[in-house]
Amino acid sequence: MRKSLLESRLWKLFCSLKLAIVLASAATLLIIGGSLLIPFNPRIFASLDSMPLGDWLSSFAVRAPALTWWIPVAGLLLVLLGLNTLCCFIDWLCHFRARWRKCGEYLIHLGFVCVLAAYLWGSLAGFRSEKNLLFVGQRKPLPLQNLSLQLEAFEPVFNRSGRPVDMLNSLALYRGDKLLKRVQTRTNHPLTWNGLVILPTSYGQTVVNRRYRTYSILTINYDPGANLALSGGIAMGGGVLLTLFSFYRKRERGDRPDIV
């Protein structure tokens, strides 16, 4: 049964290099052509990078389908390319004894599939929340796994001229009443936990009960596919190194011609 499936025309089409070239070329040309519309339509595309793709498609893309149709079509082509790559990897596993020398190439295949799956997962199940105001001692519930975030301390850092140059935030992440992580965050040094990234972006002051109180402004991102993307990147990097090693090893033995 397995042998007949692997030898069928349909399976060979799914594993076809020509199909991969067609899908990759079509997706690339579509993305290049569609991206030319972005600078001329900021009302539609300005928020594309500030939220998960799934949220953007349901909130903004539906308002102008004539300008945004290329994004889901390109996404579909990339998904098909990912399936094509996955089929090639499965086909290689089924013929591993005869093709084990190509481990590096197929690690790159596997890494690409993992990165693509991670992006789709994050686009559909992740979220991005900006301009979250938090006072010292305040705890904010997060829309994720009964989590909450508390700002335990905040201290702006100024240079000699009095200009703010950094923000020190002591943040604590809780699940219910259980402390999961406590860390001091600052610019470009976020709190990270299982795909959750919390980064201070600014701060401000307001009057509460006739007293000035300082608050921190945080950006909260959640990408459930972050670890899978990291695994994919490691697999691709390892595959590239293994492929290069294999190539030069074969060239030393005269199995491959010199590069001219």
GUTORBA-275948 format. One record per residue (C-alpha): residue number from 1; x, y, z. Coordinates in nm, 3 decimals. Layout:
SITE   k       u       v       w
SITE NUM       X       Y       Z
...
end
This chain:
SITE   k       u       v       w
SITE   1   0.000   0.000   0.000
SITE   2   0.275   0.245   0.099
SITE   3   0.485   0.150  -0.202
SITE   4   0.198   0.204  -0.444
SITE   5   0.125   0.545  -0.288
SITE   6   0.488   0.657  -0.316
SITE   7   0.497   0.549  -0.680
SITE   8   0.165   0.711  -0.778
SITE   9   0.154   1.007  -1.014
SITE  10  -0.023   1.221  -0.756
SITE  11   0.252   1.166  -0.497
SITE  12   0.521   1.238  -0.754
SITE  13   0.339   1.563  -0.838
SITE  14   0.330   1.661  -0.470
SITE  15   0.707   1.594  -0.448
SITE  16   0.787   1.758  -0.780
SITE  17   1.070   2.012  -0.798
SITE  18   0.889   2.178  -1.089
SITE  19   0.583   2.232  -0.868
SITE  20   0.805   2.389  -0.600
SITE  21   0.958   2.627  -0.856
SITE  22   0.614   2.726  -0.992
SITE  23   0.468   2.787  -0.644
SITE  24   0.772   2.979  -0.518
SITE  25   0.790   3.192  -0.833
SITE  26   0.418   3.269  -0.830
SITE  27   0.422   3.363  -0.462
SITE  28   0.731   3.581  -0.505
SITE  29   0.594   3.769  -0.807
SITE  30   0.256   3.816  -0.637
SITE  31   0.413   3.953  -0.319
SITE  32   0.644   4.187  -0.511
SITE  33   0.359   4.317  -0.726
SITE  34   0.117   4.351  -0.435
SITE  35   0.368   4.528  -0.214
SITE  36   0.377   4.813  -0.467
SITE  37   0.025   4.901  -0.351
SITE  38   0.127   4.947   0.013
SITE  39   0.289   5.296  -0.001
SITE  40  -0.012   5.439  -0.185
SITE  41  -0.273   5.301   0.057
SITE  42  -0.150   5.371   0.412
SITE  43  -0.507   5.376   0.545
SITE  44  -0.537   5.006   0.470
SITE  45  -0.181   4.877   0.515
SITE  46  -0.043   5.099   0.796
SITE  47  -0.143   4.852   1.068
SITE  48  -0.023   4.541   0.882
SITE  49   0.292   4.512   1.099
SITE  50   0.125   4.609   1.426
SITE  51  -0.106   4.306   1.468
SITE  52  -0.122   3.936   1.379
SITE  53  -0.202   3.872   1.015
SITE  54  -0.526   3.692   1.099
SITE  55  -0.657   3.995   1.292
SITE  56  -0.552   4.232   1.014
SITE  57  -0.727   4.025   0.747
SITE  58  -1.053   4.023   0.942
SITE  59  -1.033   4.390   1.047
SITE  60  -0.881   4.579   0.753
SITE  61  -0.842   4.356   0.449
SITE  62  -1.216   4.294   0.424
SITE  63  -1.272   4.670   0.381
SITE  64  -1.074   4.681   0.056
SITE  65  -1.067   4.335  -0.103
SITE  66  -0.961   4.478  -0.440
SITE  67  -0.638   4.603  -0.280
SITE  68  -0.566   4.315  -0.041
SITE  69  -0.670   3.999  -0.228
SITE  70  -0.307   3.920  -0.313
SITE  71  -0.212   3.864   0.052
SITE  72  -0.436   3.561   0.121
SITE  73  -0.361   3.425  -0.228
SITE  74   0.014   3.453  -0.164
SITE  75  -0.043   3.289   0.174
SITE  76  -0.222   3.001   0.004
SITE  77   0.065   2.957  -0.242
SITE  78   0.314   2.950   0.047
SITE  79   0.104   2.690   0.229
SITE  80   0.103   2.475  -0.086
SITE  81   0.479   2.524  -0.113
SITE  82   0.511   2.412   0.248
SITE  83   0.304   2.100   0.176
SITE  84   0.518   2.030  -0.129
SITE  85   0.832   2.060   0.085
SITE  86   0.681   1.837   0.355
SITE  87   0.597   1.570   0.096
SITE  88   0.958   1.582  -0.029
SITE  89   1.081   1.535   0.328
SITE  90   0.846   1.240   0.388
SITE  91   0.952   1.085   0.057
SITE  92   1.316   1.120   0.166
SITE  93   1.243   0.948   0.497
SITE  94   1.079   0.658   0.314
SITE  95   1.395   0.618   0.103
SITE  96   1.641   0.709   0.379
SITE  97   1.879   0.419   0.322
SITE  98   1.934   0.524  -0.039
SITE  99   1.938   0.901   0.024
SITE 100   2.097   0.945   0.368
SITE 101   2.383   1.145   0.216
SITE 102   2.138   1.431   0.154
SITE 103   2.060   1.487   0.523
SITE 104   2.165   1.853   0.505
SITE 105   1.932   1.937   0.218
SITE 106   1.635   1.776   0.387
SITE 107   1.709   1.941   0.721
SITE 108   1.663   2.268   0.532
SITE 109   1.332   2.132   0.401
SITE 110   1.218   2.042   0.752
SITE 111   1.328   2.378   0.891
SITE 112   1.135   2.566   0.624
SITE 113   0.819   2.368   0.702
SITE 114   0.860   2.440   1.075
SITE 115   0.912   2.815   1.022
SITE 116   0.612   2.837   0.788
SITE 117   0.391   2.640   1.031
SITE 118   0.509   2.859   1.320
SITE 119   0.420   3.177   1.131
SITE 120   0.073   3.049   1.044
SITE 121   0.020   2.937   1.405
SITE 122   0.126   3.274   1.542
SITE 123  -0.084   3.465   1.287
SITE 124  -0.399   3.275   1.381
SITE 125  -0.356   3.219   1.756
SITE 126  -0.126   3.503   1.863
SITE 127  -0.205   3.860   1.960
SITE 128  -0.040   4.200   1.990
SITE 129  -0.152   4.466   2.237
SITE 130   0.002   4.814   2.244
SITE 131  -0.018   5.113   2.479
SITE 132  -0.092   4.917   2.797
SITE 133  -0.074   5.160   3.090
SITE 134   0.038   5.012   3.421
SITE 135   0.095   5.187   3.756
SITE 136   0.332   5.056   4.021
SITE 137   0.150   4.790   4.222
SITE 138  -0.119   4.744   3.959
SITE 139  -0.192   4.397   3.821
SITE 140  -0.329   4.357   3.468
SITE 141  -0.505   4.038   3.351
SITE 142  -0.381   3.898   3.019
SITE 143  -0.606   3.723   2.765
SITE 144  -0.403   3.404   2.794
SITE 145  -0.407   3.099   3.023
SITE 146  -0.529   3.286   3.335
SITE 147  -0.214   3.498   3.333
SITE 148  -0.171   3.842   3.487
SITE 149   0.108   4.099   3.486
SITE 150   0.211   4.322   3.776
SITE 151   0.439   4.625   3.772
SITE 152   0.631   4.606   4.099
SITE 153   0.865   4.902   4.045
SITE 154   0.941   5.160   3.780
SITE 155   1.238   5.397   3.743
SITE 156   1.313   5.619   3.443
SITE 157   1.683   5.672   3.364
SITE 158   1.802   6.019   3.256
SITE 159   2.126   6.143   3.105
SITE 160   2.314   6.450   3.228
SITE 161   2.097   6.687   3.030
SITE 162   1.780   6.543   3.185
SITE 163   1.672   6.353   2.876
SITE 164   1.519   6.008   2.941
SITE 165   1.737   5.732   2.795
SITE 166   1.592   5.415   2.948
SITE 167   1.308   5.272   3.158
SITE 168   1.364   5.014   3.432
SITE 169   1.051   4.808   3.494
SITE 170   1.032   4.534   3.757
SITE 171   0.763   4.304   3.616
SITE 172   0.612   3.990   3.766
SITE 173   0.411   3.737   3.567
SITE 174   0.149   3.532   3.754
SITE 175  -0.086   3.245   3.680
SITE 176  -0.355   3.299   3.936
SITE 177  -0.158   3.365   4.256
SITE 178   0.144   3.159   4.146
SITE 179   0.452   3.357   4.044
SITE 180   0.586   3.235   3.709
SITE 181   0.861   3.485   3.640
SITE 182   1.001   3.808   3.784
SITE 183   1.245   4.016   3.581
SITE 184   1.367   4.373   3.538
SITE 185   1.294   4.487   3.184
SITE 186   1.427   4.787   2.995
SITE 187   1.454   4.906   2.638
SITE 188   1.524   4.608   2.407
SITE 189   1.534   4.371   2.706
SITE 190   1.178   4.236   2.738
SITE 191   1.015   3.984   2.965
SITE 192   0.981   3.660   2.770
SITE 193   0.788   3.347   2.863
SITE 194   0.659   3.068   2.636
SITE 195   0.603   3.291   2.333
SITE 196   0.492   3.590   2.544
SITE 197   0.703   3.905   2.499
SITE 198   0.642   4.215   2.716
SITE 199   0.843   4.524   2.629
SITE 200   0.838   4.875   2.783
SITE 201   0.795   5.139   2.513
SITE 202   0.733   5.464   2.700
SITE 203   0.600   5.616   3.020
SITE 204   0.395   5.911   3.138
SITE 205   0.245   6.090   3.437
SITE 206  -0.108   6.164   3.547
SITE 207  -0.279   6.317   3.852
SITE 208  -0.446   6.069   4.088
SITE 209  -0.600   6.202   4.410
SITE 210  -0.412   6.530   4.363
SITE 211  -0.079   6.352   4.333
SITE 212   0.135   6.288   4.029
SITE 213   0.174   5.919   3.954
SITE 214   0.408   5.773   3.695
SITE 215   0.293   5.487   3.477
SITE 216   0.472   5.258   3.234
SITE 217   0.348   5.194   2.880
SITE 218   0.398   4.836   2.766
SITE 219   0.360   4.642   2.442
SITE 220   0.245   4.283   2.493
SITE 221   0.297   4.027   2.218
SITE 222   0.211   3.659   2.216
SITE 223   0.337   3.423   1.948
SITE 224   0.264   3.054   2.026
SITE 225   0.481   2.944   1.733
SITE 226   0.800   3.115   1.855
SITE 227   0.967   2.796   1.984
SITE 228   0.870   2.606   1.669
SITE 229   1.018   2.886   1.456
SITE 230   1.339   2.869   1.660
SITE 231   1.357   2.492   1.604
SITE 232   1.303   2.547   1.233
SITE 233   1.577   2.808   1.218
SITE 234   1.820   2.576   1.396
SITE 235   1.731   2.293   1.155
SITE 236   1.785   2.518   0.853
SITE 237   2.116   2.649   0.986
SITE 238   2.236   2.298   1.066
SITE 239   2.123   2.181   0.723
SITE 240   2.319   2.457   0.548
SITE 241   2.636   2.374   0.742
SITE 242   2.596   2.002   0.679
SITE 243   2.533   2.061   0.308
SITE 244   2.843   2.279   0.275
SITE 245   3.054   2.024   0.461
SITE 246   2.921   1.745   0.239
SITE 247   2.984   1.946  -0.078
SITE 248   3.347   2.027   0.000
SITE 249   3.405   1.675   0.129
SITE 250   3.285   1.535  -0.204
SITE 251   3.490   1.787  -0.398
SITE 252   3.804   1.675  -0.215
SITE 253   3.733   1.323  -0.332
SITE 254   3.668   1.439  -0.689
SITE 255   3.295   1.364  -0.675
SITE 256   3.206   1.720  -0.771
SITE 257   3.366   1.957  -1.023
SITE 258   3.547   2.268  -0.904
SITE 259   3.357   2.595  -0.891
SITE 260   3.475   2.822  -1.174
end
